[in-house]
Amino acid sequence: MEQVIECHPGKILEDLYEKEMWNIQKQWMATFAKNSQGANTKAYKWHTFSAGCYPSSEGEKARELYNNHSAHEYYIMANDDELVVLTDLKPETVDLLDYYIFPKNMAWCMAFTHEEGWLGPYFAKHPDYEKLNIDNQKQIEKEKQKAFAKSKGWT
């Protein structure tokens, strides 16, 4: 059964299925949870952060970092391995309990937990964060230029 979610602001651009969804989940685990031995990431992927297996910021600091980061598009990944969607704007609210938001290149990740206030949320940076974040900023600028050209009737 297909899971449908709501996120605000923005809209769902694409609901990823099967192979593509599993590839994104596998890539996320290889990036953020590869050293998570002893952390129960089968139950909750964010245990990689709460157990200290991957460096992250927590709570209000995590929210501040999340609010200060941007990309052209974002994945929302449910913790239960049943859903990955692509959205056009960085979500402020999502109707899931445990989920992860990150740009397509995984430069960073925000993990929202059902334990918020006690554990989480968490913000983590990819090992190649500096380069990947610059790539995200270049993509944003490129999209702004395309929108400007389109508004002038240019192709």
Secondary structure, DSSP 8 states (H G I E B T S, - for coil): ------EESS-EEEEE-HHHHHHHHHHHHHHHSTT-TTS-TTT-TTHHHHTTSS--EEHHHHHHHHHT---S-EEEEETTSS-EEEESS--SEES-SSEEEEETT-SEEEEE-TTTTTS--EEEE-TTHHHHHHHHHHHHHHHHHHHHHHHTT--
